[in-house]
């Protein structure tokens, strides 16, 4: 059994910082915007472009896993409801 100091040295818990575009408590639009921004960024700059990874961290923190799965499936099927062109 490891103690909590072992865990804290391995993991750093973080959440998304304040975004002035989404000042309200409901973060649904923030979640969706970060999801679409990530795939637009990847299309423009590639997966290894560090700023793109920030969008992914944000949507993974803000969005329910079920939504992400649904959107991933829609993207793969070509039926995603928004343009992901850069």
Number of C-alpha atoms within 10 A of each C-alpha: 3 6 7 8 8 9 10 10 8 7 8 7 5 9 10 13 7 8 9 7 8 13 10 10 6 9 13 14 13 18 23 18 14 21 23 20 20 24 21 17 19 20 14 14 14 12 14 9 12 11 13 21 14 15 21 18 16 20 23 17 14 19 18 12 12 9 12 16 11 11 18 15 13 13 16 9 9 9 11 14 9 9 10 17 12 13
